[in-house]
């Protein structure tokens, strides 16, 4: 079944072009022309991906993004005329999976859509459970628990954690993590990693300020669990 995508964009010309490109790509597409209509659509229906403009009338995209917190998350790609890093980090901090600055071409848009959909459906893994403290990552069931209680993660959060868990007790360097989770084009986007690691720590660590489950190895990368002494 084709993925369902909601486009929340007030610029009619851009909205029509995006909807046309997505429909040509075989996706089911609905749209909302302002933030209020976007919230209503997200409340009424389930979508696989949301393309969310920030500069919306009445209710801006930041508010729309905040309403998704704590719910079963669709993959969110923020689209904005502002391409500065502060806005990117803010969007990622609030739960977005990616950030696409205007103007953009249909090929890049479709590639980003395919990427977030791939991350939302990780490939089947061999039956392995990786543990660090009270946290268990079941790679065969794509589930995460802390002290026996399920932890709800977004698709991208899970994919990053699973990549670390598959290499438990080993240091994963920044570029490798970015390549494996987001793709080759993201090799220098370390702020993506910083934001998502912090999101994971807030959900998994007993004390996020002193992480034990996901450890930082300065100048190298991150590690799931402690190092194994030789």
Backbone as a chain_set.jsonl record, in Angstrom:
{"seq": "XXXXXXXXXXXXXXXXXXXXXXXXXXXXXXXXXXXXXXXXXXXXXXXXXXXXXXXXXXXXXXXXXXXXXXXXXXXXXXXXXXXXXXXXXXXXXXXXXXXXXXXXXXXXXXXXXXXXXXXXXXXXXXXXXXXXXXXXXXXXXXXXXXXXXXXXXXXXXXXXXXXXXXXXXXXXXXXXXXXXXXXXXXXXXXXXXXXXXXXXXXXXXXXXXXXXXXXXXXXXXXXXXXXXXX", "coords": {"N": [[0.844, -1.193, 0.0], [0.487, 2.224, -0.786], [2.417, 4.831, 0.718], [1.086, 7.241, 3.014], [0.908, 10.68, 2.847], [1.002, 13.844, 4.357], [0.815, 17.172, 3.407], [1.632, 20.2, 4.69], [1.332, 23.32, 3.96], [1.281, 26.725, 3.098], [1.773, 28.214, 0.81], [0.399, 28.337, -2.217], [1.269, 27.737, -4.874], [3.71, 26.364, -4.458], [2.738, 24.309, -2.848], [0.993, 22.963, -4.612], [2.858, 22.086, -6.502], [4.439, 20.362, -4.955], [2.547, 18.456, -4.101], [1.83, 17.399, -6.606], [4.298, 16.274, -7.414], [4.636, 14.307, -5.453], [2.388, 12.694, -5.854], [2.971, 11.793, -8.408], [5.064, 10.216, -7.719], [3.799, 8.065, -6.686], [2.56, 8.177, -4.214], [-0.009, 8.47, -1.661], [-1.658, 11.44, -1.136], [-2.521, 14.158, 0.939], [-3.481, 17.54, 1.761], [-2.95, 20.505, 3.736], [-3.731, 23.9, 4.208], [-3.0, 25.635, 6.191], [-1.73, 25.968, 9.591], [-3.665, 25.294, 11.547], [-5.528, 23.72, 10.142], [-3.77, 21.686, 9.547], [-3.247, 20.522, 12.077], [-5.817, 19.553, 12.641], [-6.095, 17.633, 10.595], [-4.073, 15.821, 11.283], [-5.025, 14.945, 13.688], [-7.305, 13.622, 12.959], [-6.583, 11.589, 11.17], [-4.201, 8.981, 10.321], [-0.88, 9.335, 9.247], [1.966, 8.52, 7.228], [4.12, 10.142, 6.626], [4.836, 13.556, 7.243], [5.023, 16.589, 5.637], [6.081, 19.575, 6.621], [5.621, 22.95, 6.709], [7.186, 25.758, 8.259], [6.604, 28.52, 8.408], [3.671, 29.218, 8.722], [0.285, 30.51, 8.387], [-1.925, 31.704, 11.041], [-1.681, 29.293, 12.84], [1.51, 28.384, 13.572], [4.194, 26.329, 12.159], [5.839, 25.383, 14.199], [4.128, 25.083, 16.376], [2.404, 23.122, 15.382], [4.205, 21.006, 15.176], [4.772, 20.633, 17.881], [2.393, 19.537, 18.799], [2.533, 16.908, 18.107], [4.068, 15.588, 19.918], [4.604, 12.862, 22.027], [2.723, 11.263, 20.826], [1.851, 8.556, 18.539], [4.248, 8.741, 16.273], [4.312, 10.149, 13.037], [6.751, 10.201, 10.386], [8.508, 13.195, 10.188], [9.223, 15.812, 8.048], [10.567, 18.864, 8.078], [9.965, 21.776, 6.242], [11.305, 24.781, 5.096], [11.832, 28.279, 4.491], [13.931, 29.307, 5.798], [17.219, 28.438, 6.371], [19.058, 28.208, 8.399], [21.297, 26.89, 10.918], [20.383, 26.984, 13.56], [17.576, 26.892, 13.413], [17.319, 24.38, 12.23], [18.322, 22.697, 14.256], [16.488, 23.274, 16.283], [14.111, 22.265, 15.125], [14.753, 19.525, 14.904], [15.153, 18.961, 17.61], [12.546, 19.156, 18.481], [11.369, 16.932, 17.491], [11.311, 16.454, 14.744], [12.327, 14.594, 11.837], [13.892, 15.285, 9.704], [15.157, 18.118, 7.835], [14.424, 20.394, 5.399], [15.531, 22.856, 3.344], [14.049, 25.573, 1.595], [14.748, 26.933, -1.662], [13.827, 23.753, -3.135], [14.34, 20.828, -5.165], [12.191, 18.494, -6.943], [13.319, 15.95, -7.14], [15.147, 15.823, -5.01], [13.352, 16.124, -2.881], [11.751, 13.775, -3.146], [13.722, 11.875, -2.694], [14.352, 12.377, -0.019], [11.913, 11.688, 1.137], [11.802, 8.929, 0.538], [13.959, 8.129, 2.078], [13.198, 8.664, 4.792], [11.055, 6.949, 4.982], [12.296, 4.483, 4.662], [13.763, 4.45, 7.024], [11.722, 4.268, 8.83], [10.886, 1.685, 8.556], [12.758, -0.533, 9.484], [15.134, -3.009, 8.328], [14.654, -6.594, 8.599], [16.127, -8.159, 11.364], [18.619, -10.434, 12.661], [17.818, -12.617, 15.426], [18.599, -10.892, 18.148], [19.389, -9.535, 21.284], [20.469, -6.642, 22.641], [22.06, -5.239, 25.479], [22.327, -2.63, 27.87], [22.936, -1.64, 30.956], [19.829, -1.063, 32.393], [18.541, -1.019, 30.021], [17.229, -2.602, 27.179], [17.592, -3.663, 23.871], [15.795, -5.097, 21.473], [16.594, -6.435, 18.635], [15.384, -8.07, 16.772], [12.673, -7.812, 17.155], [12.364, -5.144, 16.957], [12.091, -3.509, 19.219], [12.275, -1.638, 22.295], [13.199, -1.528, 25.666], [13.125, -0.343, 29.058], [14.098, -1.174, 32.178], [12.252, -3.201, 31.958], [9.967, -1.987, 31.029], [8.27, -0.825, 28.158], [9.775, 1.41, 25.831], [8.94, 4.142, 23.951], [9.948, 5.057, 20.802], [10.789, 7.305, 18.129], [10.866, 6.531, 14.568], [13.446, 7.251, 13.521], [14.934, 7.681, 15.84], [14.919, 5.053, 16.849], [16.321, 3.701, 14.808], [18.874, 4.824, 14.948], [19.602, 4.088, 17.58], [19.501, 1.299, 17.295], [21.576, 0.88, 15.477], [23.779, 1.552, 17.039], [23.423, -0.388, 19.034], [23.785, -2.763, 17.655], [26.459, -2.822, 17.463], [27.381, -3.083, 20.054], [29.27, -1.982, 22.856], [31.346, -1.177, 21.292], [33.076, 1.554, 19.767], [31.33, 3.754, 17.735], [32.001, 5.701, 15.013], [31.404, 9.191, 14.229], [30.885, 9.852, 11.471], [30.304, 7.35, 10.315], [27.955, 6.62, 11.677], [26.212, 8.695, 10.855], [26.168, 8.189, 8.11], [25.054, 5.581, 8.001], [22.536, 5.871, 9.218], [21.263, 8.268, 8.293], [22.259, 8.668, 5.692], [24.597, 8.957, 2.849], [24.838, 11.687, 2.182], [24.816, 13.095, 4.518], [27.143, 13.17, 5.967], [28.625, 15.196, 7.256], [26.922, 16.38, 9.033], [26.897, 16.793, 11.981], [25.344, 17.902, 13.982], [22.862, 16.712, 13.739], [23.314, 14.206, 14.879], [24.018, 14.97, 17.532], [21.621, 16.048, 18.479], [19.782, 13.888, 18.258], [21.01, 11.905, 19.813], [20.838, 13.137, 22.294], [18.054, 13.18, 22.558], [17.564, 10.422, 22.766], [18.962, 9.861, 25.131], [17.465, 11.269, 27.029], [15.255, 9.66, 27.156], [16.229, 7.171, 27.883], [18.325, 7.163, 29.768], [19.194, 7.027, 33.258], [20.267, 9.269, 34.439], [20.483, 11.754, 32.394], [22.441, 13.733, 32.198], [24.729, 12.513, 32.986], [25.528, 10.209, 31.226], [25.216, 6.658, 30.83], [24.205, 4.555, 29.355], [24.335, 5.276, 26.593], [27.328, 6.268, 25.647], [29.597, 8.991, 25.264], [32.485, 9.177, 23.325], [35.024, 11.174, 23.352], [36.009, 13.046, 20.51], [35.827, 10.87, 18.846], [33.321, 9.301, 18.702], [30.305, 7.541, 19.514], [29.17, 5.122, 21.95], [27.364, 2.177, 22.696], [26.736, 1.053, 25.787], [29.275, -0.009, 28.189], [32.856, -0.039, 27.563], [34.542, -3.066, 26.712], [36.887, -4.568, 28.656], [40.143, -5.688, 27.68]], "CA": [[0.0, 0.0, 0.0], [1.282, 3.451, -0.903], [2.535, 5.626, 1.935], [0.196, 8.394, 3.102], [1.693, 11.868, 3.15], [0.287, 15.099, 4.559], [1.592, 18.366, 3.082], [1.104, 21.375, 5.38], [2.044, 24.404, 3.274], [0.324, 27.771, 2.732], [2.079, 28.737, -0.527], [-0.4, 27.489, -3.108], [2.052, 27.265, -6.01], [4.63, 25.344, -3.967], [1.94, 23.169, -2.388], [0.533, 22.219, -5.788], [4.009, 21.422, -7.112], [4.83, 19.259, -4.07], [1.508, 17.42, -4.189], [1.954, 16.763, -7.921], [5.505, 15.444, -7.416], [4.398, 13.14, -4.602], [1.436, 11.821, -6.533], [3.709, 11.151, -9.501], [5.904, 9.203, -7.089], [2.968, 6.944, -6.271], [2.114, 8.312, -2.829], [-1.31, 9.048, -1.36], [-1.324, 12.762, -0.624], [-3.509, 15.14, 1.36], [-2.792, 18.779, 2.104], [-3.591, 21.507, 4.589], [-3.21, 25.204, 3.792], [-2.528, 26.392, 7.35], [-1.393, 25.114, 10.715], [-4.866, 24.792, 12.211], [-6.024, 22.603, 9.33], [-2.809, 20.601, 9.686], [-3.511, 19.854, 13.354], [-7.075, 18.812, 12.492], [-5.851, 16.458, 9.754], [-3.253, 14.878, 12.041], [-5.871, 14.397, 14.745], [-8.348, 12.775, 12.38], [-6.072, 10.481, 10.362], [-2.805, 8.567, 10.49], [-0.045, 9.541, 8.068], [3.316, 7.966, 7.328], [5.074, 11.253, 6.551], [4.285, 14.913, 7.215], [5.872, 17.674, 5.146], [5.548, 20.654, 7.453], [6.217, 24.279, 6.593], [7.241, 26.447, 9.537], [5.977, 29.837, 8.332], [2.258, 29.049, 8.386], [-0.62, 31.484, 9.012], [-2.806, 31.325, 12.153], [-0.938, 28.418, 13.746], [2.741, 28.131, 12.835], [4.653, 24.951, 12.111], [6.39, 24.977, 15.497], [3.007, 24.608, 17.203], [1.965, 21.841, 14.819], [5.205, 20.007, 15.568], [4.648, 20.371, 19.318], [1.204, 18.717, 19.062], [2.839, 15.502, 17.818], [4.862, 15.016, 20.999], [3.954, 11.846, 22.846], [1.804, 10.447, 20.043], [2.49, 7.697, 17.544], [4.777, 9.764, 15.388], [4.697, 9.976, 11.639], [8.041, 10.812, 10.088], [8.269, 14.614, 9.907], [10.246, 16.585, 7.355], [10.269, 20.292, 8.123], [10.394, 22.548, 5.076], [11.32, 26.177, 5.523], [12.657, 29.215, 3.727], [15.101, 29.567, 6.637], [18.084, 27.266, 6.353], [20.146, 28.327, 9.364], [21.469, 25.718, 11.769], [19.58, 27.106, 14.778], [16.237, 26.38, 13.106], [17.435, 22.936, 12.019], [18.462, 22.041, 15.562], [15.204, 23.41, 16.987], [13.168, 21.325, 14.529], [15.149, 18.175, 15.311], [14.887, 18.865, 19.046], [11.109, 19.036, 18.706], [10.866, 15.645, 17.021], [11.393, 16.27, 13.297], [13.318, 13.618, 11.376], [14.76, 15.897, 8.704], [14.898, 19.534, 7.607], [14.69, 20.678, 3.995], [15.44, 24.294, 3.116], [13.571, 26.032, 0.298], [14.004, 26.098, -2.613], [14.322, 22.395, -3.328], [13.809, 20.171, -6.355], [11.346, 17.326, -6.681], [14.156, 14.758, -6.963], [15.648, 15.821, -3.636], [12.203, 15.873, -2.007], [11.389, 12.362, -3.207], [14.794, 11.117, -2.056], [14.186, 12.531, 1.428], [10.734, 10.887, 1.507], [12.195, 7.515, 0.527], [14.881, 7.885, 3.186], [12.493, 8.58, 6.083], [10.232, 5.739, 4.958], [13.195, 3.357, 4.938], [14.108, 4.462, 8.441], [10.531, 3.869, 9.592], [10.703, 0.243, 8.407], [14.099, -1.13, 9.486], [15.171, -4.373, 7.815], [14.579, -7.673, 9.578], [17.424, -8.468, 11.939], [18.741, -11.725, 13.333], [17.344, -12.476, 16.817], [19.644, -10.442, 19.056], [19.015, -8.527, 22.263], [21.637, -5.945, 23.189], [21.708, -4.644, 26.767], [23.218, -1.694, 28.545], [22.218, -1.308, 32.172], [18.429, -1.499, 32.4], [17.993, -0.856, 28.674], [17.369, -3.745, 26.278], [17.193, -3.4, 22.485], [15.504, -6.353, 20.783], [16.764, -6.104, 17.219], [14.496, -8.872, 15.936], [11.31, -7.298, 17.328], [12.406, -3.685, 16.824], [11.498, -2.953, 20.436], [13.217, -1.142, 23.285], [12.618, -1.465, 27.0], [13.953, 0.161, 30.156], [13.575, -1.771, 33.396], [11.117, -4.041, 31.615], [8.88, -1.182, 30.473], [8.518, -0.419, 26.77], [10.122, 2.798, 25.564], [8.479, 4.509, 22.611], [10.904, 5.857, 20.049], [10.459, 7.613, 16.737], [11.618, 5.646, 13.666], [14.852, 7.615, 13.407], [15.545, 7.393, 17.133], [15.16, 3.616, 16.944], [17.347, 3.278, 13.857], [20.166, 5.228, 15.503], [19.893, 3.229, 18.727], [19.767, -0.056, 16.811], [22.915, 0.863, 14.881], [24.708, 1.502, 18.162], [23.254, -1.653, 19.749], [24.369, -3.847, 16.855], [27.903, -2.777, 17.706], [27.463, -2.808, 21.489], [30.587, -1.932, 23.502], [32.323, -0.672, 20.337], [32.893, 2.96, 19.409], [30.857, 4.037, 16.38], [32.426, 7.065, 14.716], [30.34, 10.096, 13.816], [30.57, 9.768, 10.045], [29.67, 6.062, 10.047], [26.572, 6.685, 12.17], [25.445, 9.566, 9.965], [26.019, 7.487, 6.826], [24.173, 4.43, 8.129], [21.182, 6.236, 9.649], [20.664, 9.298, 7.442], [22.683, 8.516, 4.313], [25.907, 9.518, 2.516], [24.844, 13.146, 2.072], [24.76, 13.698, 5.847], [28.381, 12.842, 6.655], [29.161, 16.299, 8.05], [25.827, 16.974, 9.81], [27.032, 16.254, 13.336], [24.283, 18.387, 14.867], [21.805, 15.702, 13.735], [23.684, 13.208, 15.883], [23.94, 15.535, 18.883], [20.218, 16.205, 18.864], [19.122, 12.597, 18.426], [21.605, 11.241, 20.976], [20.247, 13.755, 23.478], [16.677, 12.685, 22.662], [17.627, 9.054, 23.277], [19.393, 9.883, 26.531], [16.345, 11.713, 27.859], [14.307, 8.552, 27.288], [16.845, 5.913, 28.306], [19.296, 7.274, 30.848], [18.752, 7.384, 34.609], [20.696, 10.652, 34.582], [20.988, 12.145, 31.061], [23.638, 14.574, 32.296], [25.856, 11.607, 33.206], [25.029, 9.025, 30.507], [25.871, 5.365, 30.935], [23.705, 3.67, 28.302], [24.993, 5.745, 25.368], [28.468, 7.044, 26.12], [30.369, 9.775, 24.3], [33.933, 8.976, 23.312], [35.438, 12.457, 22.766], [36.819, 13.052, 19.309], [35.666, 9.641, 18.068], [31.941, 8.967, 18.404], [29.455, 7.11, 20.607], [29.223, 3.688, 22.229], [26.265, 1.613, 23.469], [27.281, 0.231, 26.849], [30.68, 0.237, 28.518], [33.883, -0.74, 26.802], [34.947, -4.355, 27.261], [38.323, -4.573, 28.911], [40.819, -6.86, 27.106]], "C": [[0.881, 1.244, 0.0], [1.287, 4.215, 0.411], [1.612, 6.842, 1.85], [0.983, 9.599, 3.6], [0.769, 13.07, 3.296], [1.233, 16.257, 4.277], [0.924, 19.551, 3.766], [1.902, 22.576, 4.896], [1.021, 25.44, 2.805], [0.577, 28.372, 1.353], [1.43, 27.831, -1.567], [0.425, 26.92, -4.247], [3.013, 26.151, -5.58], [3.869, 24.098, -3.536], [1.488, 22.316, -3.565], [1.676, 21.451, -6.44], [4.435, 20.213, -6.28], [3.824, 18.121, -4.162], [1.62, 16.667, -5.508], [3.162, 15.825, -7.968], [5.298, 14.177, -6.601], [3.425, 12.167, -5.233], [2.096, 11.099, -7.699], [4.636, 10.061, -8.963], [5.124, 8.026, -6.54], [2.444, 7.016, -4.852], [0.67, 8.805, -2.753], [-1.079, 10.368, -0.636], [-2.578, 13.528, -0.225], [-2.758, 16.409, 1.732], [-3.635, 19.631, 3.035], [-2.923, 22.839, 4.287], [-2.766, 26.076, 4.96], [-2.323, 25.435, 8.525], [-2.594, 24.522, 11.418], [-5.446, 23.599, 11.469], [-5.08, 21.409, 9.414], [-3.025, 19.815, 10.964], [-4.774, 19.011, 13.257], [-6.86, 17.539, 11.683], [-5.069, 15.398, 10.516], [-4.032, 14.237, 13.184], [-6.854, 13.373, 14.183], [-7.806, 11.527, 11.706], [-4.625, 10.163, 10.718], [-2.06, 8.753, 9.173], [1.321, 8.91, 8.316], [4.37, 9.068, 7.371], [4.298, 12.563, 6.558], [5.359, 15.853, 6.684], [5.317, 18.955, 5.75], [6.315, 21.951, 7.253], [6.196, 24.941, 7.968], [6.461, 27.754, 9.496], [4.535, 29.772, 7.88], [1.416, 30.152, 9.021], [-1.44, 30.854, 10.135], [-2.069, 30.496, 13.208], [0.345, 28.018, 13.023], [3.187, 26.673, 12.954], [5.261, 24.47, 13.409], [5.288, 24.433, 16.404], [2.511, 23.258, 16.694], [2.916, 20.731, 15.25], [5.056, 19.643, 17.042], [3.448, 19.49, 19.632], [1.464, 17.238, 18.829], [3.556, 14.818, 18.963], [4.028, 14.029, 21.813], [2.969, 10.975, 22.107], [2.592, 9.491, 19.167], [2.945, 8.597, 16.404], [4.829, 9.318, 13.942], [6.107, 10.513, 11.482], [7.783, 12.246, 9.629], [9.479, 15.211, 9.203], [9.807, 18.042, 7.389], [10.795, 20.938, 6.853], [10.278, 24.026, 5.427], [12.188, 27.007, 4.603], [13.924, 29.572, 4.489], [15.944, 28.305, 6.702], [19.189, 27.306, 7.383], [20.137, 27.157, 10.339], [20.61, 25.783, 13.024], [18.173, 26.574, 14.554], [16.27, 24.877, 12.886], [17.485, 22.201, 13.353], [17.151, 22.126, 16.338], [14.188, 22.408, 16.461], [13.482, 19.89, 14.946], [14.874, 17.95, 16.789], [13.41, 18.608, 19.326], [10.512, 17.772, 18.085], [10.886, 15.442, 15.522], [12.484, 15.263, 12.953], [14.302, 14.219, 10.384], [14.316, 17.332, 8.506], [15.339, 19.856, 6.185], [14.463, 22.154, 3.738], [14.92, 24.578, 1.706], [14.648, 26.907, -0.339], [14.62, 24.71, -2.739], [13.667, 21.804, -4.564], [13.004, 18.94, -5.99], [12.174, 16.063, -6.468], [14.689, 14.673, -5.538], [14.517, 15.532, -2.658], [11.852, 14.397, -1.976], [12.457, 11.491, -2.555], [14.68, 11.198, -0.538], [12.994, 11.696, 1.919], [11.108, 9.412, 1.564], [13.078, 7.192, 1.723], [14.145, 7.763, 4.516], [11.589, 7.358, 6.125], [11.078, 4.503, 5.205], [13.527, 3.292, 6.422], [12.928, 4.022, 9.306], [10.273, 2.373, 9.519], [12.075, -0.415, 8.334], [14.063, -2.55, 8.961], [15.12, -5.398, 8.936], [15.984, -8.027, 10.058], [17.434, -9.892, 12.482], [18.322, -11.541, 14.784], [18.497, -12.15, 17.765], [19.043, -9.419, 20.012], [20.3, -7.932, 22.827], [21.205, -5.21, 24.45], [22.795, -3.685, 27.228], [22.479, -1.21, 29.782], [20.822, -1.885, 32.147], [17.784, -1.439, 31.014], [18.281, -2.089, 27.834], [16.83, -3.36, 24.911], [17.031, -4.741, 21.792], [15.508, -6.072, 19.291], [15.862, -6.922, 16.307], [13.064, -8.358, 16.002], [11.212, -5.791, 17.14], [11.762, -3.019, 18.031], [12.597, -2.583, 21.426], [12.505, -1.097, 24.628], [13.635, -0.927, 27.99], [13.355, -0.355, 31.448], [12.337, -2.604, 33.152], [9.932, -3.31, 31.038], [9.231, -0.711, 29.068], [8.816, 1.07, 26.683], [9.719, 3.109, 24.131], [9.486, 5.456, 21.967], [10.344, 6.187, 18.683], [11.263, 6.678, 15.835], [13.107, 5.974, 13.593], [15.588, 7.395, 14.716], [15.877, 5.91, 17.244], [16.301, 3.19, 16.024], [18.737, 3.641, 14.355], [20.548, 4.336, 16.68], [20.237, 1.815, 18.273], [21.147, -0.164, 16.187], [23.979, 0.808, 15.968], [24.652, 0.143, 18.861], [23.844, -2.826, 18.981], [25.882, -3.931, 17.049], [28.166, -2.475, 19.186], [28.901, -2.941, 21.997], [31.702, -1.486, 22.555], [32.04, 0.804, 20.053], [32.443, 3.059, 17.957], [31.208, 5.478, 16.054], [31.285, 7.87, 14.113], [29.921, 9.868, 12.362], [29.872, 8.45, 9.699], [28.219, 6.075, 10.496], [25.704, 7.54, 11.253], [25.167, 8.878, 8.632], [24.988, 6.373, 6.938], [22.731, 4.807, 8.447], [20.53, 7.223, 8.692], [21.063, 9.173, 5.971], [23.983, 9.239, 4.024], [25.957, 11.035, 2.504], [24.934, 13.843, 3.426], [26.06, 13.522, 6.639], [28.94, 13.933, 7.538], [28.12, 16.939, 8.969], [25.847, 16.474, 11.254], [25.945, 16.746, 14.283], [23.079, 17.456, 14.858], [22.086, 14.672, 14.824], [23.525, 13.762, 17.291], [22.504, 15.61, 19.36], [19.576, 14.848, 19.145], [19.715, 11.791, 19.576], [21.006, 11.823, 22.255], [18.804, 13.29, 23.663], [16.647, 11.269, 23.223], [18.015, 9.036, 24.754], [18.263, 10.321, 27.46], [15.347, 10.581, 28.096], [14.907, 7.326, 27.964], [17.716, 6.02, 29.549], [18.616, 7.566, 32.185], [19.086, 8.84, 34.884], [21.294, 11.096, 33.249], [22.234, 13.009, 31.099], [24.897, 13.746, 32.526], [25.509, 10.257, 32.563], [25.885, 7.783, 30.709], [25.443, 4.423, 29.818], [24.365, 4.006, 26.971], [26.099, 6.703, 25.794], [29.135, 7.791, 24.968], [31.846, 9.438, 24.447], [34.516, 10.192, 22.597], [36.361, 12.301, 21.565], [36.637, 11.841, 18.415], [34.213, 9.351, 17.711], [31.179, 8.569, 19.65], [29.531, 5.589, 20.755], [27.994, 3.309, 23.052], [26.852, 0.679, 24.508], [28.751, 0.509, 27.087], [31.638, -0.509, 27.607], [34.218, -2.065, 27.498], [36.464, -4.364, 27.422], [38.957, -5.831, 28.317], [41.314, -7.801, 28.194]], "O": [[1.892, 1.305, 0.7], [0.288, 4.244, 1.128], [1.385, 7.397, 0.775], [1.638, 9.544, 4.641], [-0.124, 13.291, 2.479], [2.326, 16.321, 4.839], [-0.223, 19.877, 3.461], [3.014, 22.822, 5.364], [0.015, 25.088, 2.188], [-0.324, 28.984, 0.78], [1.861, 26.696, -1.769], [0.299, 25.737, -4.563], [3.12, 25.123, -6.249], [4.287, 22.974, -3.816], [1.586, 21.089, -3.523], [1.5, 20.314, -6.878], [4.756, 19.161, -6.833], [4.204, 16.957, -4.287], [1.519, 15.441, -5.536], [3.07, 14.716, -8.495], [5.73, 13.097, -7.003], [3.614, 10.953, -5.156], [1.813, 9.927, -7.949], [4.953, 9.102, -9.667], [5.707, 7.092, -5.99], [1.934, 6.024, -4.332], [0.186, 9.475, -3.665], [-0.375, 10.405, 0.373], [-3.569, 13.545, -0.955], [-1.554, 16.376, 1.987], [-4.856, 19.495, 3.109], [-1.704, 22.91, 4.128], [-2.21, 27.152, 4.743], [-2.689, 24.262, 8.465], [-2.554, 23.368, 11.845], [-5.812, 22.593, 12.078], [-5.518, 20.26, 9.359], [-2.993, 18.584, 10.951], [-4.803, 17.879, 13.738], [-7.382, 16.483, 12.038], [-5.367, 14.208, 10.409], [-3.73, 13.117, 13.597], [-7.191, 12.389, 14.841], [-8.491, 10.505, 11.668], [-3.924, 10.967, 11.332], [-2.555, 8.372, 8.112], [1.769, 8.783, 9.455], [5.382, 8.948, 8.062], [3.231, 12.665, 5.952], [6.468, 15.907, 7.215], [4.206, 19.369, 5.423], [7.498, 22.048, 7.581], [5.279, 24.705, 8.754], [5.734, 28.071, 10.438], [4.204, 30.218, 6.782], [1.779, 30.678, 10.074], [-1.627, 29.638, 10.179], [-1.862, 30.953, 14.333], [0.284, 27.382, 11.971], [2.637, 25.897, 13.735], [5.213, 23.276, 13.707], [5.487, 23.445, 17.111], [2.231, 22.357, 17.484], [2.482, 19.647, 15.642], [5.197, 18.477, 17.412], [3.466, 18.764, 20.626], [0.7, 16.395, 19.302], [3.648, 13.59, 18.986], [2.906, 14.324, 22.227], [2.424, 10.037, 22.688], [3.814, 9.583, 19.054], [2.128, 9.145, 15.664], [5.33, 8.234, 13.641], [6.603, 11.212, 12.365], [6.93, 12.479, 8.773], [10.606, 15.131, 9.693], [8.792, 18.405, 6.796], [11.925, 20.684, 6.436], [9.273, 24.464, 5.987], [13.149, 26.513, 4.012], [14.882, 30.079, 3.905], [15.448, 27.233, 7.047], [20.154, 26.548, 7.287], [19.107, 26.518, 10.557], [20.152, 24.749, 13.508], [17.632, 25.878, 15.413], [15.353, 24.169, 13.305], [16.783, 21.211, 13.556], [16.747, 21.157, 16.981], [13.482, 21.769, 17.241], [12.581, 19.13, 15.3], [14.415, 16.877, 17.183], [13.064, 17.925, 20.29], [9.301, 17.56, 18.143], [10.518, 14.367, 15.049], [13.45, 15.106, 13.699], [15.419, 13.723, 10.236], [13.236, 17.724, 8.949], [16.489, 19.619, 5.814], [13.349, 22.655, 3.892], [15.303, 23.909, 0.746], [15.396, 27.566, 0.383], [15.808, 24.527, -2.474], [12.58, 22.22, -4.965], [13.113, 18.409, -4.884], [11.777, 15.192, -5.694], [14.688, 13.605, -4.926], [14.703, 14.774, -1.706], [11.673, 13.824, -0.902], [12.136, 10.479, -1.932], [14.887, 10.202, 0.155], [13.057, 11.075, 2.981], [10.772, 8.721, 2.526], [12.967, 6.118, 2.314], [14.433, 6.853, 5.294], [11.377, 6.786, 7.194], [10.637, 3.574, 5.88], [13.569, 2.211, 7.009], [13.12, 3.468, 10.388], [9.52, 1.839, 10.334], [12.517, -0.813, 7.256], [13.057, -3.238, 9.13], [15.492, -5.113, 10.074], [16.908, -8.175, 9.259], [16.381, -10.479, 12.731], [18.448, -10.444, 15.328], [19.274, -13.03, 18.136], [18.281, -8.544, 19.601], [21.116, -8.639, 23.418], [20.121, -4.627, 24.496], [23.988, -3.894, 27.011], [21.509, -0.459, 29.678], [20.649, -3.079, 31.902], [16.609, -1.773, 30.861], [19.414, -2.566, 27.775], [15.741, -2.796, 24.802], [18.013, -5.443, 21.549], [14.541, -5.537, 18.748], [15.599, -6.511, 15.177], [12.323, -8.453, 15.024], [10.119, -5.225, 17.161], [10.982, -2.078, 17.887], [13.695, -3.137, 21.399], [11.351, -0.677, 24.717], [14.844, -1.04, 27.788], [12.222, -0.012, 31.786], [11.47, -2.711, 34.019], [8.975, -3.946, 30.597], [10.346, -0.255, 28.816], [8.196, 1.884, 27.367], [10.119, 2.406, 23.203], [9.823, 6.506, 22.514], [9.524, 5.446, 18.14], [12.245, 6.089, 16.286], [13.941, 5.069, 13.604], [16.743, 6.969, 14.712], [16.97, 5.542, 17.674], [17.156, 2.401, 16.424], [19.676, 2.859, 14.203], [21.688, 3.879, 16.77], [21.161, 1.2, 18.806], [21.822, -1.182, 16.345], [24.972, 0.093, 15.831], [25.684, -0.414, 19.235], [24.346, -3.776, 19.582], [26.496, -4.975, 16.827], [29.066, -1.705, 19.52], [29.635, -3.858, 21.632], [32.865, -1.419, 22.953], [30.89, 1.24, 20.098], [33.089, 2.519, 17.059], [30.759, 6.391, 16.748], [30.333, 7.317, 13.563], [28.736, 9.712, 12.069], [28.952, 8.433, 8.882], [27.344, 5.595, 9.776], [24.586, 7.151, 10.913], [24.064, 8.973, 8.093], [24.134, 6.233, 6.062], [21.802, 4.136, 7.997], [19.372, 7.044, 8.315], [20.282, 9.535, 5.091], [24.44, 10.043, 4.837], [27.003, 11.62, 2.785], [25.11, 15.06, 3.478], [26.07, 13.706, 7.856], [29.664, 13.636, 8.488], [28.411, 17.943, 9.618], [24.911, 15.805, 11.694], [25.65, 16.087, 15.28], [22.341, 17.397, 15.842], [21.197, 14.314, 15.596], [22.957, 13.096, 18.156], [22.202, 15.278, 20.506], [18.901, 14.68, 20.16], [18.987, 11.061, 20.25], [20.703, 11.085, 23.193], [18.373, 13.035, 24.788], [15.803, 10.948, 24.06], [17.45, 8.272, 25.536], [18.129, 9.791, 28.563], [14.671, 10.551, 29.125], [14.18, 6.527, 28.554], [17.83, 5.056, 30.307], [17.6, 8.259, 32.242], [18.293, 9.563, 35.487], [22.472, 10.85, 32.987], [23.007, 13.022, 30.141], [26.007, 14.222, 32.288], [25.232, 9.284, 33.263], [27.113, 7.853, 30.753], [26.229, 3.582, 29.381], [24.895, 3.123, 26.297], [25.829, 7.815, 26.246], [29.224, 7.287, 23.849], [32.386, 9.418, 25.553], [34.508, 10.245, 21.367], [37.337, 11.551, 21.586], [37.226, 11.778, 17.336], [33.897, 9.172, 16.535], [31.361, 9.161, 20.714], [29.902, 4.871, 19.826], [27.619, 4.018, 23.985], [27.403, -0.367, 24.167], [29.402, 1.182, 26.288], [31.267, -1.49, 26.963], [34.177, -2.16, 28.725], [37.215, -4.193, 26.461], [38.392, -6.918, 28.427], [41.905, -8.838, 27.892]]}, "num_chains": 1, "name": "protein.A"}
